[in-house]
């Protein structure tokens, strides 16, 4: 991930955290888990490259899960919006 994408992603997550009212939001749960994990490890950087790869994989799966839940919630809210259903179908195919 390039620097600009990382900054945009971090901004999105921070904005969402401030505005989301759902306590069971996957982004909030992930952030709490990640913060607890880094506190427990004491910020230890052993195996930095493998930890970074693991973090990137976790972040990617988190974003995919978040996108899926967002699309599902949107379809429940707007059940007659066909383009949203098509977008969700394409998302599931990828």
PDB file as gemmi writes it, atoms N, CA and C in Angstrom:
CRYST1    1.000    1.000    1.000  90.00  90.00  90.00 P 1                      
ATOM      1  N   UNK A   1       0.852  -1.166   0.000  1.00  0.00           N  
ATOM      2  CA  UNK A   1       0.000   0.000   0.000  1.00  0.00           C  
ATOM      3  C   UNK A   1       0.900   1.231   0.000  1.00  0.00           C  
ATOM      4  N   UNK A   2       0.611   2.167  -0.888  1.00  0.00           N  
ATOM      5  CA  UNK A   2       1.431   3.374  -0.931  1.00  0.00           C  
ATOM      6  C   UNK A   2       1.030   4.342   0.189  1.00  0.00           C  
ATOM      7  N   UNK A   3       1.835   5.338   0.380  1.00  0.00           N  
ATOM      8  CA  UNK A   3       1.672   6.269   1.504  1.00  0.00           C  
ATOM      9  C   UNK A   3       0.339   7.024   1.431  1.00  0.00           C  
ATOM     10  N   UNK A   4      -0.024   7.489   0.235  1.00  0.00           N  
ATOM     11  CA  UNK A   4      -1.263   8.246   0.075  1.00  0.00           C  
ATOM     12  C   UNK A   4      -2.482   7.389   0.423  1.00  0.00           C  
ATOM     13  N   UNK A   5      -2.493   6.141  -0.026  1.00  0.00           N  
ATOM     14  CA  UNK A   5      -3.598   5.230   0.287  1.00  0.00           C  
ATOM     15  C   UNK A   5      -3.675   4.964   1.782  1.00  0.00           C  
ATOM     16  N   UNK A   6      -2.532   4.801   2.417  1.00  0.00           N  
ATOM     17  CA  UNK A   6      -2.502   4.555   3.854  1.00  0.00           C  
ATOM     18  C   UNK A   6      -3.066   5.750   4.622  1.00  0.00           C  
ATOM     19  N   UNK A   7      -2.730   6.961   4.185  1.00  0.00           N  
ATOM     20  CA  UNK A   7      -3.246   8.164   4.844  1.00  0.00           C  
ATOM     21  C   UNK A   7      -4.755   8.279   4.659  1.00  0.00           C  
ATOM     22  N   UNK A   8      -5.239   8.031   3.443  1.00  0.00           N  
ATOM     23  CA  UNK A   8      -6.672   8.085   3.185  1.00  0.00           C  
ATOM     24  C   UNK A   8      -7.423   7.039   4.005  1.00  0.00           C  
ATOM     25  N   UNK A   9      -6.875   5.846   4.074  1.00  0.00           N  
ATOM     26  CA  UNK A   9      -7.501   4.776   4.827  1.00  0.00           C  
ATOM     27  C   UNK A   9      -7.552   5.102   6.314  1.00  0.00           C  
ATOM     28  N   UNK A  10      -6.458   5.610   6.842  1.00  0.00           N  
ATOM     29  CA  UNK A  10      -6.406   5.988   8.248  1.00  0.00           C  
ATOM     30  C   UNK A  10      -7.424   7.097   8.548  1.00  0.00           C  
ATOM     31  N   UNK A  11      -7.541   8.052   7.635  1.00  0.00           N  
ATOM     32  CA  UNK A  11      -8.517   9.127   7.800  1.00  0.00           C  
ATOM     33  C   UNK A  11      -9.941   8.607   7.780  1.00  0.00           C  
ATOM     34  N   UNK A  12     -10.218   7.665   6.877  1.00  0.00           N  
ATOM     35  CA  UNK A  12     -11.552   7.071   6.811  1.00  0.00           C  
ATOM     36  C   UNK A  12     -11.897   6.348   8.104  1.00  0.00           C  
ATOM     37  N   UNK A  13     -10.962   5.548   8.599  1.00  0.00           N  
ATOM     38  CA  UNK A  13     -11.207   4.789   9.827  1.00  0.00           C  
ATOM     39  C   UNK A  13     -11.424   5.737  10.999  1.00  0.00           C  
ATOM     40  N   UNK A  14     -10.609   6.777  11.119  1.00  0.00           N  
ATOM     41  CA  UNK A  14     -10.774   7.736  12.212  1.00  0.00           C  
ATOM     42  C   UNK A  14     -12.099   8.474  12.114  1.00  0.00           C  
ATOM     43  N   UNK A  15     -12.483   8.900  10.906  1.00  0.00           N  
ATOM     44  CA  UNK A  15     -13.757   9.585  10.724  1.00  0.00           C  
ATOM     45  C   UNK A  15     -14.919   8.663  11.070  1.00  0.00           C  
ATOM     46  N   UNK A  16     -14.838   7.434  10.602  1.00  0.00           N  
ATOM     47  CA  UNK A  16     -15.905   6.479  10.881  1.00  0.00           C  
ATOM     48  C   UNK A  16     -16.016   6.217  12.382  1.00  0.00           C  
ATOM     49  N   UNK A  17     -14.887   6.112  13.040  1.00  0.00           N  
ATOM     50  CA  UNK A  17     -14.895   5.867  14.479  1.00  0.00           C  
ATOM     51  C   UNK A  17     -15.598   7.001  15.224  1.00  0.00           C  
ATOM     52  N   UNK A  18     -15.410   8.227  14.768  1.00  0.00           N  
ATOM     53  CA  UNK A  18     -16.039   9.372  15.433  1.00  0.00           C  
ATOM     54  C   UNK A  18     -17.534   9.455  15.155  1.00  0.00           C  
ATOM     55  N   UNK A  19     -17.982   9.004  13.989  1.00  0.00           N  
ATOM     56  CA  UNK A  19     -19.372   9.207  13.595  1.00  0.00           C  
ATOM     57  C   UNK A  19     -20.254   7.971  13.750  1.00  0.00           C  
ATOM     58  N   UNK A  20     -19.676   6.787  13.858  1.00  0.00           N  
ATOM     59  CA  UNK A  20     -20.460   5.557  13.926  1.00  0.00           C  
ATOM     60  C   UNK A  20     -21.084   5.406  15.315  1.00  0.00           C  
ATOM     61  N   UNK A  21     -22.377   5.097  15.347  1.00  0.00           N  
ATOM     62  CA  UNK A  21     -23.070   4.921  16.618  1.00  0.00           C  
ATOM     63  C   UNK A  21     -23.208   3.447  17.000  1.00  0.00           C  
ATOM     64  N   UNK A  22     -22.799   2.564  16.123  1.00  0.00           N  
ATOM     65  CA  UNK A  22     -22.906   1.118  16.353  1.00  0.00           C  
ATOM     66  C   UNK A  22     -21.734   0.639  17.206  1.00  0.00           C  
ATOM     67  N   UNK A  23     -22.020   0.189  18.433  1.00  0.00           N  
ATOM     68  CA  UNK A  23     -20.961  -0.301  19.318  1.00  0.00           C  
ATOM     69  C   UNK A  23     -20.377  -1.624  18.850  1.00  0.00           C  
ATOM     70  N   UNK A  24     -21.107  -2.358  18.016  1.00  0.00           N  
ATOM     71  CA  UNK A  24     -20.640  -3.640  17.500  1.00  0.00           C  
ATOM     72  C   UNK A  24     -19.991  -3.494  16.127  1.00  0.00           C  
ATOM     73  N   UNK A  25     -19.619  -2.296  15.782  1.00  0.00           N  
ATOM     74  CA  UNK A  25     -18.979  -2.021  14.490  1.00  0.00           C  
ATOM     75  C   UNK A  25     -17.647  -2.765  14.409  1.00  0.00           C  
ATOM     76  N   UNK A  26     -17.415  -3.421  13.300  1.00  0.00           N  
ATOM     77  CA  UNK A  26     -16.198  -4.224  13.163  1.00  0.00           C  
ATOM     78  C   UNK A  26     -14.939  -3.365  13.209  1.00  0.00           C  
ATOM     79  N   UNK A  27     -15.007  -2.131  12.743  1.00  0.00           N  
ATOM     80  CA  UNK A  27     -13.835  -1.264  12.809  1.00  0.00           C  
ATOM     81  C   UNK A  27     -13.488  -0.901  14.248  1.00  0.00           C  
ATOM     82  N   UNK A  28     -14.511  -0.624  15.057  1.00  0.00           N  
ATOM     83  CA  UNK A  28     -14.264  -0.288  16.461  1.00  0.00           C  
ATOM     84  C   UNK A  28     -13.722  -1.500  17.216  1.00  0.00           C  
ATOM     85  N   UNK A  29     -14.292  -2.654  16.971  1.00  0.00           N  
ATOM     86  CA  UNK A  29     -13.835  -3.881  17.634  1.00  0.00           C  
ATOM     87  C   UNK A  29     -12.391  -4.174  17.255  1.00  0.00           C  
ATOM     88  N   UNK A  30     -12.069  -4.043  15.976  1.00  0.00           N  
ATOM     89  CA  UNK A  30     -10.708  -4.297  15.511  1.00  0.00           C  
ATOM     90  C   UNK A  30      -9.728  -3.323  16.153  1.00  0.00           C  
ATOM     91  N   UNK A  31     -10.093  -2.056  16.197  1.00  0.00           N  
ATOM     92  CA  UNK A  31      -9.195  -1.055  16.751  1.00  0.00           C  
ATOM     93  C   UNK A  31      -8.934  -1.326  18.233  1.00  0.00           C  
ATOM     94  N   UNK A  32      -9.993  -1.678  18.986  1.00  0.00           N  
ATOM     95  CA  UNK A  32      -9.816  -2.002  20.406  1.00  0.00           C  
ATOM     96  C   UNK A  32      -8.897  -3.212  20.563  1.00  0.00           C  
ATOM     97  N   UNK A  33      -9.126  -4.234  19.748  1.00  0.00           N  
ATOM     98  CA  UNK A  33      -8.306  -5.445  19.806  1.00  0.00           C  
ATOM     99  C   UNK A  33      -6.852  -5.128  19.476  1.00  0.00           C  
ATOM    100  N   UNK A  34      -6.653  -4.358  18.428  1.00  0.00           N  
ATOM    101  CA  UNK A  34      -5.297  -4.022  17.991  1.00  0.00           C  
ATOM    102  C   UNK A  34      -4.578  -3.183  19.043  1.00  0.00           C  
ATOM    103  N   UNK A  35      -5.284  -2.243  19.662  1.00  0.00           N  
ATOM    104  CA  UNK A  35      -4.663  -1.417  20.695  1.00  0.00           C  
ATOM    105  C   UNK A  35      -4.291  -2.259  21.910  1.00  0.00           C  
ATOM    106  N   UNK A  36      -5.172  -3.169  22.325  1.00  0.00           N  
ATOM    107  CA  UNK A  36      -4.868  -4.053  23.450  1.00  0.00           C  
ATOM    108  C   UNK A  36      -3.673  -4.942  23.145  1.00  0.00           C  
ATOM    109  N   UNK A  37      -3.604  -5.430  21.920  1.00  0.00           N  
ATOM    110  CA  UNK A  37      -2.513  -6.308  21.511  1.00  0.00           C  
ATOM    111  C   UNK A  37      -1.178  -5.568  21.533  1.00  0.00           C  
ATOM    112  N   UNK A  38      -1.164  -4.304  21.069  1.00  0.00           N  
ATOM    113  CA  UNK A  38       0.090  -3.560  21.050  1.00  0.00           C  
ATOM    114  C   UNK A  38       0.509  -3.167  22.457  1.00  0.00           C  
ATOM    115  N   UNK A  39      -0.447  -2.918  23.349  1.00  0.00           N  
ATOM    116  CA  UNK A  39      -0.113  -2.600  24.735  1.00  0.00           C  
ATOM    117  C   UNK A  39       0.475  -3.828  25.424  1.00  0.00           C  
ATOM    118  N   UNK A  40      -0.117  -5.002  25.172  1.00  0.00           N  
ATOM    119  CA  UNK A  40       0.368  -6.236  25.789  1.00  0.00           C  
ATOM    120  C   UNK A  40       1.762  -6.590  25.302  1.00  0.00           C  
ATOM    121  N   UNK A  41       2.051  -6.330  24.043  1.00  0.00           N  
ATOM    122  CA  UNK A  41       3.380  -6.657  23.518  1.00  0.00           C  
ATOM    123  C   UNK A  41       4.396  -5.580  23.863  1.00  0.00           C  
ATOM    124  N   UNK A  42       3.926  -4.470  24.410  1.00  0.00           N  
ATOM    125  CA  UNK A  42       4.829  -3.399  24.790  1.00  0.00           C  
ATOM    126  C   UNK A  42       5.471  -2.712  23.616  1.00  0.00           C  
ATOM    127  N   UNK A  43       4.805  -2.753  22.461  1.00  0.00           N  
ATOM    128  CA  UNK A  43       5.357  -2.111  21.274  1.00  0.00           C  
ATOM    129  C   UNK A  43       6.575  -2.824  20.730  1.00  0.00           C  
ATOM    130  N   UNK A  44       6.764  -4.080  21.066  1.00  0.00           N  
ATOM    131  CA  UNK A  44       7.905  -4.863  20.620  1.00  0.00           C  
ATOM    132  C   UNK A  44       7.892  -5.002  19.105  1.00  0.00           C  
ATOM    133  N   UNK A  45       9.032  -4.761  18.478  1.00  0.00           N  
ATOM    134  CA  UNK A  45       9.114  -4.787  17.020  1.00  0.00           C  
ATOM    135  C   UNK A  45       9.785  -6.052  16.490  1.00  0.00           C  
ATOM    136  N   UNK A  46       9.879  -7.111  17.294  1.00  0.00           N  
ATOM    137  CA  UNK A  46      10.485  -8.356  16.820  1.00  0.00           C  
ATOM    138  C   UNK A  46       9.678  -8.905  15.655  1.00  0.00           C  
ATOM    139  N   UNK A  47      10.375  -9.352  14.647  1.00  0.00           N  
ATOM    140  CA  UNK A  47       9.687  -9.902  13.476  1.00  0.00           C  
ATOM    141  C   UNK A  47       8.846  -8.841  12.795  1.00  0.00           C  
ATOM    142  N   UNK A  48       9.383  -7.639  12.683  1.00  0.00           N  
ATOM    143  CA  UNK A  48       8.635  -6.492  12.181  1.00  0.00           C  
ATOM    144  C   UNK A  48       8.010  -6.714  10.821  1.00  0.00           C  
ATOM    145  N   UNK A  49       8.736  -7.364   9.919  1.00  0.00           N  
ATOM    146  CA  UNK A  49       8.214  -7.573   8.570  1.00  0.00           C  
ATOM    147  C   UNK A  49       7.053  -8.555   8.607  1.00  0.00           C  
ATOM    148  N   UNK A  50       7.197  -9.652   9.333  1.00  0.00           N  
ATOM    149  CA  UNK A  50       6.101 -10.623   9.382  1.00  0.00           C  
ATOM    150  C   UNK A  50       4.903 -10.044  10.138  1.00  0.00           C  
ATOM    151  N   UNK A  51       5.159  -9.234  11.171  1.00  0.00           N  
ATOM    152  CA  UNK A  51       4.052  -8.576  11.873  1.00  0.00           C  
ATOM    153  C   UNK A  51       3.344  -7.614  10.941  1.00  0.00           C  
ATOM    154  N   UNK A  52       4.088  -6.895  10.119  1.00  0.00           N  
ATOM    155  CA  UNK A  52       3.496  -5.938   9.187  1.00  0.00           C  
ATOM    156  C   UNK A  52       2.642  -6.661   8.151  1.00  0.00           C  
ATOM    157  N   UNK A  53       3.137  -7.794   7.654  1.00  0.00           N  
ATOM    158  CA  UNK A  53       2.352  -8.581   6.688  1.00  0.00           C  
ATOM    159  C   UNK A  53       1.069  -9.085   7.327  1.00  0.00           C  
ATOM    160  N   UNK A  54       1.174  -9.565   8.570  1.00  0.00           N  
ATOM    161  CA  UNK A  54      -0.002 -10.038   9.287  1.00  0.00           C  
ATOM    162  C   UNK A  54      -0.989  -8.904   9.494  1.00  0.00           C  
ATOM    163  N   UNK A  55      -0.495  -7.741   9.868  1.00  0.00           N  
ATOM    164  CA  UNK A  55      -1.350  -6.578  10.073  1.00  0.00           C  
ATOM    165  C   UNK A  55      -2.025  -6.159   8.777  1.00  0.00           C  
ATOM    166  N   UNK A  56      -1.297  -6.189   7.666  1.00  0.00           N  
ATOM    167  CA  UNK A  56      -1.882  -5.849   6.367  1.00  0.00           C  
ATOM    168  C   UNK A  56      -2.979  -6.841   5.996  1.00  0.00           C  
ATOM    169  N   UNK A  57      -2.747  -8.145   6.218  1.00  0.00           N  
ATOM    170  CA  UNK A  57      -3.760  -9.154   5.928  1.00  0.00           C  
ATOM    171  C   UNK A  57      -4.993  -8.950   6.797  1.00  0.00           C  
ATOM    172  N   UNK A  58      -4.776  -8.668   8.092  1.00  0.00           N  
ATOM    173  CA  UNK A  58      -5.897  -8.411   8.996  1.00  0.00           C  
ATOM    174  C   UNK A  58      -6.662  -7.173   8.556  1.00  0.00           C  
ATOM    175  N   UNK A  59      -5.940  -6.139   8.160  1.00  0.00           N  
ATOM    176  CA  UNK A  59      -6.579  -4.896   7.716  1.00  0.00           C  
ATOM    177  C   UNK A  59      -7.403  -5.136   6.455  1.00  0.00           C  
ATOM    178  N   UNK A  60      -6.855  -5.913   5.527  1.00  0.00           N  
ATOM    179  CA  UNK A  60      -7.593  -6.206   4.296  1.00  0.00           C  
ATOM    180  C   UNK A  60      -8.863  -6.989   4.589  1.00  0.00           C  
ATOM    181  N   UNK A  61      -8.774  -8.001   5.428  1.00  0.00           N  
ATOM    182  CA  UNK A  61      -9.972  -8.774   5.742  1.00  0.00           C  
ATOM    183  C   UNK A  61     -10.971  -7.933   6.527  1.00  0.00           C  
ATOM    184  N   UNK A  62     -10.471  -7.043   7.374  1.00  0.00           N  
ATOM    185  CA  UNK A  62     -11.350  -6.141   8.111  1.00  0.00           C  
ATOM    186  C   UNK A  62     -12.113  -5.238   7.151  1.00  0.00           C  
ATOM    187  N   UNK A  63     -11.413  -4.664   6.181  1.00  0.00           N  
ATOM    188  CA  UNK A  63     -12.071  -3.777   5.233  1.00  0.00           C  
ATOM    189  C   UNK A  63     -13.078  -4.527   4.360  1.00  0.00           C  
ATOM    190  N   UNK A  64     -12.748  -5.737   3.969  1.00  0.00           N  
ATOM    191  CA  UNK A  64     -13.698  -6.535   3.194  1.00  0.00           C  
ATOM    192  C   UNK A  64     -14.941  -6.846   4.017  1.00  0.00           C  
ATOM    193  N   UNK A  65     -14.740  -7.218   5.268  1.00  0.00           N  
ATOM    194  CA  UNK A  65     -15.863  -7.506   6.153  1.00  0.00           C  
ATOM    195  C   UNK A  65     -16.702  -6.253   6.379  1.00  0.00           C  
ATOM    196  N   UNK A  66     -16.040  -5.123   6.599  1.00  0.00           N  
ATOM    197  CA  UNK A  66     -16.747  -3.866   6.819  1.00  0.00           C  
ATOM    198  C   UNK A  66     -17.563  -3.489   5.586  1.00  0.00           C  
ATOM    199  N   UNK A  67     -16.974  -3.628   4.404  1.00  0.00           N  
ATOM    200  CA  UNK A  67     -17.681  -3.307   3.164  1.00  0.00           C  
ATOM    201  C   UNK A  67     -18.892  -4.199   2.980  1.00  0.00           C  
ATOM    202  N   UNK A  68     -18.737  -5.483   3.264  1.00  0.00           N  
ATOM    203  CA  UNK A  68     -19.856  -6.420   3.138  1.00  0.00           C  
ATOM    204  C   UNK A  68     -20.992  -6.025   4.076  1.00  0.00           C  
ATOM    205  N   UNK A  69     -20.662  -5.728   5.326  1.00  0.00           N  
ATOM    206  CA  UNK A  69     -21.703  -5.335   6.284  1.00  0.00           C  
ATOM    207  C   UNK A  69     -22.363  -4.017   5.896  1.00  0.00           C  
ATOM    208  N   UNK A  70     -21.566  -3.089   5.385  1.00  0.00           N  
ATOM    209  CA  UNK A  70     -22.114  -1.806   4.959  1.00  0.00           C  
ATOM    210  C   UNK A  70     -23.086  -1.989   3.798  1.00  0.00           C  
ATOM    211  N   UNK A  71     -22.721  -2.815   2.831  1.00  0.00           N  
ATOM    212  CA  UNK A  71     -23.611  -3.080   1.700  1.00  0.00           C  
ATOM    213  C   UNK A  71     -24.886  -3.787   2.158  1.00  0.00           C  
ATOM    214  N   UNK A  72     -24.758  -4.768   3.050  1.00  0.00           N  
ATOM    215  CA  UNK A  72     -25.930  -5.479   3.547  1.00  0.00           C  
ATOM    216  C   UNK A  72     -26.873  -4.537   4.299  1.00  0.00           C  
ATOM    217  N   UNK A  73     -26.298  -3.680   5.130  1.00  0.00           N  
ATOM    218  CA  UNK A  73     -27.106  -2.716   5.883  1.00  0.00           C  
ATOM    219  C   UNK A  73     -27.802  -1.739   4.930  1.00  0.00           C  
ATOM    220  N   UNK A  74     -27.099  -1.335   3.889  1.00  0.00           N  
ATOM    221  CA  UNK A  74     -27.671  -0.409   2.905  1.00  0.00           C  
ATOM    222  C   UNK A  74     -28.810  -1.052   2.130  1.00  0.00           C  
ATOM    223  N   UNK A  75     -28.657  -2.321   1.795  1.00  0.00           N  
ATOM    224  CA  UNK A  75     -29.719  -3.028   1.067  1.00  0.00           C  
ATOM    225  C   UNK A  75     -30.955  -3.176   1.951  1.00  0.00           C  
ATOM    226  N   UNK A  76     -30.755  -3.434   3.245  1.00  0.00           N  
ATOM    227  CA  UNK A  76     -31.904  -3.511   4.159  1.00  0.00           C  
ATOM    228  C   UNK A  76     -32.611  -2.159   4.255  1.00  0.00           C  
ATOM    229  N   UNK A  77     -31.828  -1.099   4.218  1.00  0.00           N  
ATOM    230  CA  UNK A  77     -32.409   0.244   4.340  1.00  0.00           C  
ATOM    231  C   UNK A  77     -33.074   0.697   3.042  1.00  0.00           C  
ATOM    232  N   UNK A  78     -32.505   0.324   1.901  1.00  0.00           N  
ATOM    233  CA  UNK A  78     -33.032   0.716   0.590  1.00  0.00           C  
ATOM    234  C   UNK A  78     -33.277  -0.533  -0.263  1.00  0.00           C  
ATOM    235  N   UNK A  79     -34.284  -1.336   0.070  1.00  0.00           N  
ATOM    236  CA  UNK A  79     -34.481  -2.621  -0.619  1.00  0.00           C  
ATOM    237  C   UNK A  79     -34.850  -2.512  -2.099  1.00  0.00           C  
ATOM    238  N   UNK A  80     -35.333  -1.362  -2.544  1.00  0.00           N  
ATOM    239  CA  UNK A  80     -35.742  -1.226  -3.944  1.00  0.00           C  
ATOM    240  C   UNK A  80     -34.650  -0.628  -4.831  1.00  0.00           C  
ATOM    241  N   UNK A  81     -33.491  -0.341  -4.263  1.00  0.00           N  
ATOM    242  CA  UNK A  81     -32.396   0.265  -5.018  1.00  0.00           C  
ATOM    243  C   UNK A  81     -31.597  -0.834  -5.710  1.00  0.00           C  
ATOM    244  N   UNK A  82     -31.925  -1.070  -6.968  1.00  0.00           N  
ATOM    245  CA  UNK A  82     -31.365  -2.184  -7.737  1.00  0.00           C  
ATOM    246  C   UNK A  82     -29.855  -2.062  -7.931  1.00  0.00           C  
ATOM    247  N   UNK A  83     -29.368  -0.872  -8.187  1.00  0.00           N  
ATOM    248  CA  UNK A  83     -27.935  -0.693  -8.421  1.00  0.00           C  
ATOM    249  C   UNK A  83     -27.121  -1.119  -7.192  1.00  0.00           C  
ATOM    250  N   UNK A  84     -27.652  -0.892  -6.032  1.00  0.00           N  
ATOM    251  CA  UNK A  84     -26.986  -1.310  -4.802  1.00  0.00           C  
ATOM    252  C   UNK A  84     -26.891  -2.837  -4.727  1.00  0.00           C  
ATOM    253  N   UNK A  85     -27.949  -3.515  -5.128  1.00  0.00           N  
ATOM    254  CA  UNK A  85     -27.937  -4.980  -5.140  1.00  0.00           C  
ATOM    255  C   UNK A  85     -26.938  -5.514  -6.168  1.00  0.00           C  
ATOM    256  N   UNK A  86     -26.855  -4.861  -7.303  1.00  0.00           N  
ATOM    257  CA  UNK A  86     -25.895  -5.272  -8.336  1.00  0.00           C  
ATOM    258  C   UNK A  86     -24.469  -5.053  -7.836  1.00  0.00           C  
ATOM    259  N   UNK A  87     -24.238  -3.928  -7.181  1.00  0.00           N  
ATOM    260  CA  UNK A  87     -22.913  -3.639  -6.616  1.00  0.00           C  
ATOM    261  C   UNK A  87     -22.533  -4.694  -5.592  1.00  0.00           C  
ATOM    262  N   UNK A  88     -23.472  -5.090  -4.763  1.00  0.00           N  
ATOM    263  CA  UNK A  88     -23.228  -6.117  -3.751  1.00  0.00           C  
ATOM    264  C   UNK A  88     -22.908  -7.448  -4.425  1.00  0.00           C  
ATOM    265  N   UNK A  89     -23.625  -7.785  -5.462  1.00  0.00           N  
ATOM    266  CA  UNK A  89     -23.365  -9.027  -6.204  1.00  0.00           C  
ATOM    267  C   UNK A  89     -21.955  -9.030  -6.799  1.00  0.00           C  
ATOM    268  N   UNK A  90     -21.561  -7.917  -7.380  1.00  0.00           N  
ATOM    269  CA  UNK A  90     -20.213  -7.810  -7.941  1.00  0.00           C  
ATOM    270  C   UNK A  90     -19.158  -7.903  -6.848  1.00  0.00           C  
ATOM    271  N   UNK A  91     -19.426  -7.304  -5.718  1.00  0.00           N  
ATOM    272  CA  UNK A  91     -18.511  -7.373  -4.580  1.00  0.00           C  
ATOM    273  C   UNK A  91     -18.323  -8.827  -4.144  1.00  0.00           C  
ATOM    274  N   UNK A  92     -19.404  -9.586  -4.086  1.00  0.00           N  
ATOM    275  CA  UNK A  92     -19.306 -10.985  -3.667  1.00  0.00           C  
ATOM    276  C   UNK A  92     -18.549 -11.833  -4.687  1.00  0.00           C  
ATOM    277  N   UNK A  93     -18.634 -11.481  -5.959  1.00  0.00           N  
ATOM    278  CA  UNK A  93     -17.920 -12.237  -6.994  1.00  0.00           C  
ATOM    279  C   UNK A  93     -16.420 -12.015  -6.914  1.00  0.00           C  
ATOM    280  N   UNK A  94     -16.009 -10.825  -6.506  1.00  0.00           N  
ATOM    281  CA  UNK A  94     -14.583 -10.524  -6.399  1.00  0.00           C  
ATOM    282  C   UNK A  94     -14.065 -11.134  -5.152  1.00  0.00           C  
TER     283      UNK A  94                                                      
END                                                                             
